[in-house]
Amino acid sequence: MDVSGWILIGAALVVAVGAMAWALTRRAGGSGGGDLSRFADLATRLAESQANLGGRLSQMAESQQAAQTQLQSQLAERLQAQERAVTKMLDERLADVTRRVGENLQRTSEKSAETMSQLQERLAVIDAAQKNLTTLSEEVVSLQDILSNKQVRGAIGQTQMEDLVRNVLPPRAYDFQYALTNGKRADCVIHLPNPPGLICVDSKYPLEAYVALTEAEDERARTLAEAAFKTAVTKHITDIADKYIIPGETADQAIMFLPAESVFATLHDRFPALVQEGFRRRVFIVSPTTLMATLTTVRAILKDAQMREQAHVIQAEIGKLMEDVGRLDARVGKLATHFDQTRKDVDDVLTSTGKIIKRGEKIAEIQIDPPVVAIEAPAAAPTPLRQVGQG
């Protein structure tokens, strides 16, 4: 209880004492002098009690004030200690949070730098690819311009065909731009033994008709493109059959080279009748891949023909080889005779040396007794040992 509470209690006691005194005074007016004296005593005791109570109240107030001051001091110290602890804990947590945030920022910065580096590399690759695409686009446009010219397109197909022929066949097995007796000039001829004889190879490239066929968007355009493609291929087959198949000079067949695998695949997939027309006219249509297989077969045929032509040379060489083998056999027989004689001589020598060794062993076994030497006694002075040995 604080000081104000004690003061209220003291005031209440004073009021109570005053009320009792008033009551006693009224009673004293009716009872006489004896009661008055008792009232005086009672008032005196009450005054003393009030004084004691006031002193005690003062002491209690002072004690309460001191306790309150001490409590406030302890409370302040505790609050300060708690404040310091809380401040320390907050500082530690703040430092930990700051450290974690710093680490996260560092990792984020490193990842961002790595990502930016990768992004720059990818952008560089994309930039290089874009440049390559630009260059390739320009080259494609240039290639389209080149292929739009029939003469240039034919030269490209012929060059490709010549490279394939050079890579597979020996030089004496082919000729380029070969002139025939009918005044026509074949892109390439392959020299095979009769039959079949001389085979002509001509390069054809129906690019315009093929492009129109691939770019057709509706049925009508597709029908027109197919008709144009059939017309172009049929014309090429007819020209090759008429120009490069000459009875008595060339083989009864020729080869039409298509330098594009896509055109060859389209021809066999969608126009088998054209392929059959080529078979009927003895014109075989090939692509770079099938031409390679055809040339490989031709090389095997040439090798077999060359071996047949050289058969008599091989037989003559085999006869000479058999003569050499016969002479070698005779010489080996003579050498074996010499070896037999040498072996007999060596056996005789070994027999003689054996006899010599046995005779030596017998001589070594003979026992020879040593001679007895008489030694005379000295007459005057002893003879030195060296002189005795000499005697």
DOKOLDO-88647 format. One record per residue: y, x, z of N, C-alpha, C in turn. Coordinates in pm, whole numbers, padded with zeros to 5 digits, always signed. Example, Ala and Ser with C-alpha at 12.3 -4.5 7.8 and 13.67 -1.06 7.14 Angstrom:
% DOKOLDO-88647
-00569+01319+00780-00450+01230+00780-00330+01320+00780-00225+01285+00708-00106+01367+00714+00003+01290+00787
END
This chain:
% DOKOLDO-88647
-00119+00085+00000+00000+00000+00000+00123+00088+00000+00228+00055-00079+00347+00138-00090+00449+00101+00018+00566+00168+00019+00669+00152+00124+00727+00012+00123+00750-00046+00009+00809-00181+00001+00717-00282+00067+00587-00261+00056+00494-00353+00123+00504-00347+00272+00513-00226+00324+00529-00211+00469+00662-00269+00517+00766-00253+00442+00896-00310+00481+00889-00461+00488+00823-00522+00395+00805-00667+00396+00727-00711+00520+00625-00632+00553+00549-00666+00675+00638-00659+00799+00722-00550+00805+00811-00534+00922+00911-00649+00931+00968-00688+00821+01063-00800+00820+00996-00928+00866+00871-00946+00821+00798-01066+00864+00776-01066+01015+00746-00948+01071+00726-00938+01216+00856-00968+01292+00968-00916+01238+01097-00941+01303+01128-01090+01302+01103-01155+01191+01127-01299+01182+01040-01373+01281+00915-01327+01290+00823-01392+01384+00870-01375+01528+00916-01254+01557+00965-01229+01695+01088-01316+01723+01180-01328+01627+01300-01411+01646+01262-01557+01670+01162-01601+01594+01118-01741+01611+01058-01762+01748+00982-01668+01796+00923-01680+01928+01033-01679+02034+01135-01594+02013+01244-01589+02112+01321-01720+02113+01341-01779+02001+01413-01907+01995+01333-02015+02065+01205-02012+02042+01119-02111+02106+01119-02095+02257+01113-01973+02303+01112-01947+02446+01247-01987+02509+01354-01967+02434+01487-02002+02488+01496-02152+02510+01444-02229+02420+01446-02374+02436+01361-02414+02555+01250-02344+02565+01163-02380+02678+01228-02338+02810+01301-02227+02807+01364-02179+02930+01474-02276+02978+01537-02344+02888+01641-02439+02928+01581-02554+03009+01459-02585+02997+01399-02696+03069+01320-02650+03190+01266-02522+03196+01178-02480+03305+01250-02406+03413+01366-02350+03395+01436-02286+03504+01442-02137+03490+01476-02066+03601+01503-01922+03601+01379-01838+03591+01266-01885+03644+01143-01804+03633+01101-01779+03489+01109-01878+03416+01072-01860+03273+01170-01770+03202+01293-01774+03244+01392-01687+03179+01365-01542+03202+01321-01512+03321+01288-01370+03349+01168-01326+03266+01074-01418+03262+00956-01380+03179+00997-01363+03032+01088-01447+02990+01135-01433+02853+01207-01302+02831+01283-01261+02932+01354-01133+02921+01255-01019+02910+01150-01026+02995+01047-00920+02987+00980-00920+02850+00952-01041+02812+00885-01050+02680+00976-00999+02570+01102-01030+02577+01196-00980+02477+01206-00830+02480+01203-00776+02603+01209-00629+02617+01087-00566+02552+00971-00626+02585+00846-00569+02525+00848-00585+02373+00899-00698+02333+00907-00717+02187+01001-00616+02123+01113-00588+02190+01207-00490+02138+01141-00352+02129+01066-00321+02240+00996-00190+02237+00890-00187+02126+00819-00299+02118+00717-00304+02012+00780-00294+01874+00898-00361+01867+00965-00353+01737+01011-00212+01708+01059-00144+01814+01102-00004+01794+00983+00082+01755+00871+00061+01831+00749+00139+01796+00702+00108+01653+00712-00023+01624+00669-00063+01491+00760-00002+01384+00888+00002+01413+00980+00064+01317+00949+00211+01299+00920+00281+01415+00885+00423+01403+00758+00443+01323+00661+00356+01360+00536+00368+01285+00555+00336+01135+00640+00235+01115+00666+00202+00975+00735+00317+00903+00825+00384+00974+00892+00500+00913+00791+00610+00884+00702+00635+00988+00599+00739+00967+00507+00702+00849+00469+00573+00853+00382+00530+00744+00453+00540+00609+00581+00509+00608+00656+00520+00484+00664+00665+00437+00689+00754+00541+00694+00896+00504+00559+00945+00454+00452+00902+00527+00316+00944+00485+00284+00888+00345+00323+00761+00331+00298+00700+00199+00376+00772+00090+00503+00810+00126+00583+00882+00028+00523+01018-00006+00476+01087+00102+00413+01219+00079+00285+01205-00002+00204+01103+00036+00080+01081-00040+00108+01046-00185+00214+00960-00198+00248+00923-00336+00299+01043-00414+00377+01128-00347+00426+01250-00414+00310+01342-00451+00216+01360-00353+00099+01444-00381+00013+01386-00493-00002+01251-00488-00081+01186-00592-00015+01203-00728+00119+01186-00726+00190+01205-00852+00176+01347-00903+00181+01445-00806+00166+01586-00845+00027+01613-00902-00078+01560-00829-00216+01578-00878-00236+01509-01013-00179+01386-01021-00191+01313-01145-00123+01387-01261-00003+01444-01228+00068+01520-01330-00013+01643-01372-00074+01712-01268-00156+01829-01302-00276+01791-01387-00341+01680-01345-00457+01635-01423-00416+01595-01564-00302+01524-01570-00255+01486-01703-00222+01607-01789-00161+01708-01723-00131+01830-01796-00258+01902-01841-00358+01908-01747-00486+01971-01783-00554+01896-01898-00556+01762-01885-00616+01683-01991-00539+01699-02123-00404+01704-02106-00323+01722-02225-00352+01857-02291-00366+01962-02203-00398+02093-02258-00537+02092-02325-00635+02026-02257-00770+02019-02315-00770+01942-02448-00698+01827-02445-00689+01749-02568-00618+01828-02678-00510+01898-02638-00437+01979-02736-00526+02089-02792-00602+02154-02702-00693+02260-02747-00800+02204-02840-00856+02088-02799-00960+02026-02882-00903+01986-03017-00781+01929-03014-00718+01890-03140-00689+02011-03228-00643+02122-03161-00617+02244-03237-00745+02297-03301-00855+02297-03219-00982+02345-03273-01030+02259-03388-01023+02125-03366-01066+02036-03474-00976+02048-03596-00845+02063-03569-00753+02080-03680-00781+02210-03756-00810+02317-03677-00844+02445-03742-00973+02431-03823-01074+02360-03762-01200+02341-03834-01179+02259-03961-01100+02151-03946-01071+02068-04064-00995+02148-04169-00899+02228-04121-00823+02312-04214-00913+02411-04286-01008+02472-04207-01101+02567-04268-01190+02498-04372-01242+02380-04333-01327+02307-04429-01250+02266-04552-01128+02217-04529-01046+02178-04643-01016+02298-04732-00990+02414-04667-00966+02535-04743-01088+02577-04824-01206+02571-04757-01329+02605-04829-01354+02509-04945-01335+02380-04918-01355+02282-05025-01257+02304-05139-01132+02335-05101-01034+02362-05204-01070+02487-05283-01124+02590-05211-01164+02712-05278-01279+02686-05376-01381+02611-05326-01494+02578-05414-01447+02492-05532-01360+02396-05500-01308+02311-05608-01230+02393-05709-01152+02489-05655-01075+02574-05746-01166+02659-05832-01273+02716-05768-01368+02797-05845-01439+02714-05951-01486+02594-05908-01553+02506-06006-01457+02465-06117-01333+02438-06077-01235+02399-06179-01210+02514-06277-01201+02637-06220-01181+02753-06306-01301+02773-06398-01424+02759-06340-01544+02771-06423-01549+02663-06530-01516+02541-06489-01516+02431-06586-01412+02454-06696-01297+02502-06656-01194+02531-06755-01238+02642-06849-01307+02745-06792-01357+02854-06877-01459+02801-06977-01555+02719-06925-01654+02661-07016-01588+02571-07119-01488+02496-07072-01418+02407-07165-01347+02487-07273-01286+02599-07233-01220+02683-07332-01320+02741-07431-01437+02783-07377-01540+02835-07467-01587+02728-07565-01610+02607-07510-01655+02500-07599-01547+02462-07700-01422+02465-07653-01314+02436-07747-01307+02543-07855-01333+02670-07814-01335+02777-07914-01448+02755-08014-01566+02715-07961-01679+02688-08051-01646+02571-08143-01587+02466-08084-01550+02351-08165-01447+02389-08271-01352+02476-08230-01251+02520-08325-01315+02598-08439-01411+02689-08401-01481+02765-08505-01563+02673-08594-01630+02574-08531-01709+02479-08610-01618+02398-08703-01501+02362-08651-01406+02287-08734-01362+02370-08854-01339+02500-08827-01300+02588-08938-01415+02600-09038-01538+02612-08982-01654+02620-09073-01669+02492-09154-01648+02377-09086-01657+02251-09158-01550+02242-09267-01430+02290-09233-01323+02288-09334-01360+02376-09453-01411+02497-09419-01453+02587-09527-01567+02528-09608-01666+02469-09533-01779+02408-09602-01735+02291-09689-01639+02213-09637-01587+02101-09718-01523+02152-09846-01446+02259-09832-01384+02316-09952-01491+02367-10048-01596+02432-09990-01703+02484-10076-01780+02369-10142-01801+02259-10066-01871+02145-10125-01791+02086-10240-01660+02075-10217-01574+02024-10325-01582+02117-10445-01580+02249-10417-01590+02345-10526-01725+02334-10596-01833+02313-10515-01966+02298-10575-01973+02173-10661-01912+02066-10615-01909+01945-10695-01835+01968-10827-01724+02042-10818-01651+02074-10940-01736+02157-11036-01815+02249-10975-01900+02334-11060-02010+02251-11123-02075+02166-11041-02187+02088-11092-02144+01981-11192-02016+01946-11191-01970+01846-11288-01969+01902-11429-01970+02035-11442-01974+02098-11574-02121+02118-11612-02165+02060-11724-02304+02066-11763-02350+02208-11793-02265+02288-11857-02303+02424-11891-02321+02508-11765-02225+02494-11671-02237+02568-11546-02358+02521-11467-02382+02389-11465-02497+02335-11394-02628+02388-11454-02634+02395-11586-02753+02451-11650-02772+02598-11617-02661+02672-11609-02672+02813-11574-02724+02831-11432-02683+02742-11339-02732+02750-11201-02883+02723-11196-02928+02619-11267-03071+02590-11269-03151+02703-11332-03098+02763-11440-03167+02872-11506-03175+02994-11415-03066+03023-11344-03066+03138-11252-03170+03120-11142-03178+02999-11088-03277+02973-10984-03419+02989-11038-03442+02940-11159-03574+02952-11220-03608+03099-11247-03511+03177-11296-03535+03318-11323-03568+03396-11196-03501+03362-11086-03530+03430-10959-03674+03403-10914-03718+03279-10928-03855+03246-10891-03956+03321-10977-03930+03328-11107-04023+03396-11197-04028+03546-11166-03913+03607-11142-03910+03750-11111-03982+03782-10981-03975+03691-10884-04037+03718-10754-04189+03705-10757-04244+03636-10857-04388+03609-10856-04461+03689-10964-04409+03691-11086-04483+03749-11198-04442+03895-11223-04533+03974-11280-04496+04110-11320-04402+04106-11441-04322+04211-11460-04218+04207-11566-04273+04184-11706-04392+04236-11738-04444+04223-11874-04501+04084-11901-04505+03997-11799-04569+03866-11814-04470+03758-11856-04339+03790-11870-04241+03685-11903-04126+03745-11981-04049+03654-12045-03925+03690-12114-03827+03575-12097-03700+03609-12085-03594+03509-12071-03517+03499-12203-03470+03375-12232-03394+03348-12355-03474+03399-12477-03596+03352-12482-03688+03395-12588-03665+03310-12714-03648+03378-12828-03621+03309-12955-03753+03273-13022-03768+03146-13060-03886+03097-13129-03863+03094-13279-03969+03072-13354-03958+03073-13501-03881+02953-13554-03871+02846-13473-03795+02728-13519-03645+02741-13492-03602+02857-13447-03460+02879-13422-03414+02838-13284-03503+02783-13203-03466+02743-13067-03489+02860-12972-03416+02857-12864-03425+02964-12764-03465+02902-12630-03581+02942-12581-03633+02889-12454-03574+02967-12337-03547+02894-12228-03494+02962-12109-03589+03070-12059-03720+03043-12066-03818+03141-12020-03950+03112-12091-04024+03219-12122-04161+03205-12173-04252+03291-12088-04373+03242-12066-04474+03313-11989-04586+03352-12084-04618+03480-12087-04720+03532-12178-04857+03522-12110-04939+03431-12163-05077+03416-12116-05171+03446-12232-05292+03495-12202-05389+03520-12309-05432+03389-12374-05466+03397-12501-05513+03277-12572-05656+03242-12530-05681+03112-12511-05581+03008-12480-05533+03023-12337-05420+02968-12300-05335+02875-12376-05230+02943-12462-05199+03073-12430-05098+03142-12510-04961+03137-12445-04858+03127-12528-04718+03133-12482-04677+02997-12425-04631+02996-12299-04585+02873-12233-04434+02880-12214-04363+02779-12263-04217+02775-12250-04177+02698-12124-04072+02747-12059-04017+02683-11938-03869+02657-11965-03825+02532-11948-03685+02497-11972-03630+02425-11849-03506+02460-11811-03443+02401-11693-03356+02283-11732-03376+02169-11664-03298+02048-11687-03251+01994-11552-03130+01933-11553-03073+01883-11426-02996+01754-11455-03059+01635-11448-02988+01507-11473-02905+01465-11351-02799+01541-11325-02722+01519-11202-02644+01389-11205-02573+01360-11314-02488+01241-11317-02570+01114-11294-02684+01104-11361-02766+00984-11345-02822+00975-11203-02858+01089-11145-02913+01087-11008-02805+01049-10907-02684+01102-10923-02574+01068-10831-02541+00919-10841-02537+00867-10964-02511+00724-10980-02621+00640-10917-02744+00689-10921-02856+00616-10860-02846+00616-10708-02806+00727-10649-02797+00736-10503-02674+00663-10448-02569+00649-10531-02446+00586-10484-02436+00438-10521-02541+00383-10580-02538+00241-10618-02537+00154-10494-02442+00058-10487-02424-00024-10369-02483-00165-10383-02497-00213-10504-02553-00346-10524-02667-00340-10624-02731-00453-10645-02848-00457-10732-02811-00427-10877-02700-00479-10921-02658-00456-11060-02631-00308-11085-02556-00244-10993-02527-00101-11009-02655-00019-11001-02749-00063-10915-02875+00009-10903-02956-00004-11032-02957-00120-11093-03031-00141-11217-02974-00056-11330-02842-00051-11341-02778+00032-11443-02806+00180-11420-02802+00222-11290-02826+00364-11260-02970+00402-11290-03065+00313-11260-03205+00341-11290-03227+00353-11441-03164+00266-11517-03177+00273-11662-03119+00404-11716-03003+00445-11662-02942+00571-11706-03030+00690-11669-03090+00686-11550-03177+00795-11506-03301+00805-11595-03362+00691-11626-03479+00690-11714-03444+00746-11852-03328+00706-11904-03286+00753-12036-03267+00904-12036-03200+00956-11930-03173+01101-11924-03303+01180-11915-03394+01138-11828-03519+01213-11809-03606+01203-11934-03612+01085-11993-03692+01069-12115-03639+01158-12227-03506+01167-12241-03446+01254-12343-03483+01400-12319-03481+01444-12192-03517+01583-12160-03663+01609-12196-03751+01516-12164-03894+01534-12195-03914+01543-12346-03847+01454-12421-03861+01454-12566-03807+01582-12627-03691+01629-12579-03632+01752-12633-03725+01871-12609-03782+01882-12491-03870+01995-12461-03997+01988-12546-04053+01869-12561-04174+01856-12642-04148+01889-12788-04032+01852-12838-04002+01877-12980-03961+02022-13005-03895+02085-12910-03840+02219-12934-03936+02331-12893-04011+02313-12784-04081+02426-12725-04233+02413-12730-04286+02317-12803-04430+02309-12827-04451+02323-12977-04492+02443-13021-04508+02474-13163-04654+02513-13186-04726+02437-13263-04866+02471-13290-04880+02610-13353-04975+02686-13303-04999+02820-13356-04908+02926-13299-04801+02887-13233-04708+02987-13175-04702+02978-13023-04695+02858-12973-04688+02839-12827-04811+02759-12783-04823+02747-12651-04929+02663-12597-04899+02517-12629-04999+02434-12612-04980+02291-12641-04920+02217-12522-04852+02290-12438-04788+02231-12321-04664+02313-12286-04571+02250-12216-04447+02316-12174-04413+02268-12032-04316+02335-11971-04278+02306-11833-04129+02273-11829-04097+02158-11763-03957+02122-11740-03926+02148-11593-03828+02232-11567-03793+02273-11430-03674+02191-11382-03694+02119-11269-03584+02048-11200-03542+02131-11080-03420+02182-11077-03380+02273-10968-03353+02206-10835-03367+02073-10826-03339+02001-10701-03466+01928-10656-03507+01955-10531-03626+01889-10478-03603+01738-10463-03479+01697-10433-03449+01555-10416-03468+01478-10546-03424+01538-10657-03441+01471-10786-03590+01461-10820-03665+01568-10792-03809+01569-10818-03880+01462-10734-03842+01452-10604-03905+01352-10517-03872+01210-10562-03747+01187-10601-03707+01053-10650-03783+01017-10777-03799+01115-10864-03870+01090-10990-04014+01047-10964-04085+01117-10876-04225+01084-10849-04238+00960-10762-04138+00930-10682-04148+00816-10590-04111+00684-10659-04007+00685-10739-03955+00560-10794-03979+00544-10944-04015+00654-11014-04033+00646-11158-04163+00715-11200-04276+00667-11151-04404+00731-11192-04431+00718-11341-04373+00618-11409-04394+00603-11552-04335+00721-11629-04223+00775-11579-04164+00893-11644-04256+01014-11630-04319+01026-11514-04413+01137-11494-04531+01123-11591-04581+01002-11605-04690+00978-11700-04646+01005-11844-04522+00972-11876-04469+01002-12009-04467+01153-12033-04432+01229-11930-04436+01375-11942-04577+01425-11965-04676+01369-11893-04815+01409-11915-04857+01377-12060-04814+01260-12109-04853+01220-12244-04795+01315-12348-04671+01361-12324-04607+01453-12419-04640+01599-12388-04728+01623-12292-04770+01758-12250-04653+01839-12196-04563+01769-12127-04450+01833-12059-04468+01809-11909-04490+01915-11835-04516+01905-11692-04386+01933-11615-04348+01838-11531-04222+01847-11455-04251+01915-11321-04172+02017-11288-04192+02093-11164-04058+02106-11092-04067+02127-10961-03952+02157-10875-03961+02304-10833-03865+02355-10757-03877+02495-10712-04007+02522-10636-04050+02427-10552-04172+02449-10475-04295+02447-10565-04306+02346-10651-04424+02337-10737-04423+02445-10845-04304+02490-10888-04299+02602-10983-04354+02729-10918-04324+02749-10789-04378+02864-10719-04531+02860-10717-04588+02742-10690-04734+02729-10690-04789+02752-10831-04723+02700-10933-04768+02719-11071-04765+02866-11110-04658+02936-11073-04646+03078-11106-04751+03160-11032-04784+03120-10910-04890+03190-10837-05024+03176-10907-05053+03057-10958-05176+03036-11036-05174+03120-11164-05058+03125-11231-05045+03205-11352-05070+03352-11322-05019+03400-11210-05041+03541-11174-05189+03570-11153-05261+03476-11090-05405+03495-11072-05476+03498-11207-05435+03411-11301-05496+03411-11434-05469+03543-11506-05346+03593-11497-05312+03720-11560-05393+03835-11501-05411+03832-11371-05489+03938-11307-05635+03934-11353-05691+03814-11364-05829+03800-11409-05842+03844-11555-05745+03807-11637-05750+03849-11778-05737+03999-11790-05651+04058-11711-05637+04203-11715-05765+04273-11673-05833+04217-11574-05960+04277-11531-06064+04264-11642-06067+04151-11715-06161+04137-11825-06129+04235-11938-06003+04256-11965-05965+04352-12069-06005+04494-12032-06001+04524-11905-06033+04659-11859-06179+04674-11819-06264+04576-11855-06404+04581-11813-06474+04703-11871-06451+04738-12003-06518+04853-12063-06472+04983-11997-06344+04987-11957-06295+05106-11888-06364+05120-11753-06382+05006-11687-06449+05010-11557-06595+05054-11574-06662+05003-11679-06801+05042-11702-06811+05192-11732-06720+05244-11814-06722+05388-11844-06701+05471-11718-06610+05427-11636-06584+05500-11512-06706+05495-11420-06776+05379-11419-06896+05368-11336-07005+05463-11387-07018+05475-11525-07115+05570-11580-07084+05713-11539-06958+05752-11549-06918+05886-11506-06945+05906-11357-06921+05798-11281-06946+05806-11137-07095+05829-11109-07185+05763-11187-07329+05782-11168-07371+05924-11204-07310+05982-11311-07339+06122-11345-07299+06215-11231-07181+06190-11177-07137+06272-11063-07232+06259-10945-07281+06137-10922-07375+06117-10812-07506+06191-10837-07555+06194-10967-07677+06268-10998-07660+06418-10975-07548+06473-11021-07524+06616-10998-07516+06645-10848-07451+06556-10775-07443+06577-10631-07580+06575-10566-07669+06487-10616-07803+06481-10559-07881+06610-10585-07868+06664-10709-07937+06790-10740-07886+06904-10654-07757+06910-10638-07700+07018-10557-07739+07005-10411-07747+06883-10363-07791+06862-10225-07937+06906-10210-08023+06880-10314-08162+06924-10307-08172+07075-10300-08092+07145-10387-08091+07291-10381-08045+07340-10245-07943+07278-10193-07893+07318-10062-08000+07296-09955-08079+07186-09966-08186+07162-09870-08293+07270-09880-08323+07317-10008-08421+07428-10025-08372+07553-09956-08244+07584-09977-08186+07701-09908-08195+07685-09758-08168+07564-09709-08178+07542-09564-08320+07562-09515-08422+07517-09595-08561+07536-09553-08596+07685-09547-08556+07765-09649-08583+07908-09647-08513+07976-09531-08388+07935-09507-08314+07993-09394-08382+07958-09262-08430+07837-09249-08498+07798-09127-08627+07880-09108-08703+07908-09222-08825+07989-09212-08792+08131-09169-08685+08187-09227-08644+08323-09189-08604+08328-09042-08533+08227-08998-08492+08224-08857-08614+08214-08766-08717+08135-08807-08839+08125-08726-08910+08260-08718-08915+08336-08833-08978+08470-08832-08903+08564-08740-08768+08557-08746-08688+08644-08659-08713+08609-08513-08721+08481-08482-08749+08440-08344-08888+08486-08300-08988+08486-08391-09122+08535-08356-09118+08684-08321-09046+08763-08406-09036+08908-08381-08966+08935-08248-08858+08869-08222-08787+08891-08096-08872+08850-07977-08957+08748-07993-09046+08709-07884-09147+08816-07853-09203+08877-07961-09298+08985-07938-09232+09103-07870-09110+09136-07912-09038+09249-07850-09014+09222-07703-08977+09101-07668-08951+09067-07527-09079+09079-07445-09191+09033-07500-09317+09042-07425-09357+09187-07402-09340+09274-07505-09372+09416-07487-09282+09479-07382-09158+09443-07380-09067+09496-07278-09108+09454-07139-09153+09330-07125-09198+09284-06993-09321+09361-06946-09414+09390-07040-09531+09469-07002-09491+09609-06958-09399+09672-07027-09354+09807-06989-09288+09802-06853-09215+09699-06825-09147+09689-06694-09245+09672-06580-09365+09619-06609-09463+09598-06503-09542+09724-06467-09534+09835-06543-09607+09961-06513-09548+10023-06388-09638+10066-06284-09597+10130-06159-09604+10281-06175-09501+10354-06147-09493+10501-06157-09465+10554-06018-09563+10640-05960-09546+10699-05825-09445+10812-05831-09358+10825-05728-09258+10934-05730-09325+11068-05694-09282+11186-05744-09341+11320-05713-09314+11361-05570-09411+11436-05508-09400+11486-05369-09333+11622-05372-09229+11644-05292-09152+11770-05287-09175+11835-05151-09223+11963-05143-09248+12036-05016-09121+12104-04972-09087+12094-04846-08966+12153-04789-09009+12264-04692-08969+12392-04712-09001+12506-04625-08906+12515-04510-08950+12570-04399-08866+12586-04280-08768+12698-04303-08647+12692-04249-08546+12797-04268-08584+12924-04191-08551+13038-04248-08584+13167-04187-08482+13208-04086-08358+13212-04121-08256+13263-04028-08157+13154-03992-08078+13115-04088-07974+13011-04062-08011+12884-04138-07968+12773-04088-07997+12647-04155-07922+12637-04289-07997+12585-04386-07939+12572-04520-07858+12441-04526-07739+12446-04584-07660+12319-04595-07735+12212-04673-07704+12094-04640-07772+11979-04701-07755+11976-04851-07639+12016-04901-07615+12019-05045-07709+12115-05111-07737+12234-05046-07824+12335-05103-07968+12286-05098-08004+12213-04990-08142+12161-04983-08166+12063-05096-08072+11983-05120-08084+11887-05228-08096+11957-05359-08022+12064-05374-08031+12139-05498-08166+12206-05511-08231+12258-05399-08360+12324-05405-08468+12231-05440
END
